[in-house]
């Protein structure tokens, strides 16, 4: 009697190792593609070393404010600064000046950061953390619609970052108007109609009137001038931020893999 041959049923399970090798190969290809892309960016960055990168935005900021402080120094030599501070009984002019200096310091910090980020785009180094590398990592592997959403979010964040300087500049005008109102209140507080016929009472009333008008006019002048000064710096910062946004978007579209 013939013994029937036993047929092995292991045949259908044989493709499993093949599928594993295929998935491993896909992951290896993806890793290799990322490594090649990183090497290409490094090569591109090293190839542009001949192009000079200067802090142009920071240089413009320095020139504008050197000119502004030169005018302020000339006014101080002429005694105008001391006249304003002495004539203002409420010290609002000093407060406005301190707020201006705080706003100018914030603006200087943001211009310094924006100028650095612009230089990092031009002299991109994929091995160093920067705004460009962060944006490139965010949009990598995303579709066109997703990249548009990420770009819109970037615009909002960078625009919101500089809004504090504009708000401080606007507050200078408001403080000047408050000084105007306070000055008129001081001026009118010394006027006593029932004593207008008394010659001796007219002198202190006129003195109070002059002091109040001085406060009103000088605080308005200081607030308006310093507002213009800070707004010039703000517009410089806003222009640099626009260049940063467009530079990041163009850099991302050119260098991000699909």
Secondary structure by P-SEA (a helix, b strand, c coil): cbbbbbbbccccccaaaaaaaaaaaaaaaaaaaaaaaaaaaaaaaaaaccccccaaaaaaaaaaaaaaaaaaaaaaaaaaaaaaaaacccaaaaaaaaaaaaaaaaaaaaaaaaaaaaaaaaacccccccaaaaaaaaaccccaaaaaaaaaaaaaaaaaaaaaaaaaaaaaaaaaaaaaaaaaaaaaccccccccccaaaaaaaaaaaaaaaaaaaaaaaaaaaaaaaaaaaaaaaaaaaaaaaaaaaaaaaacccc
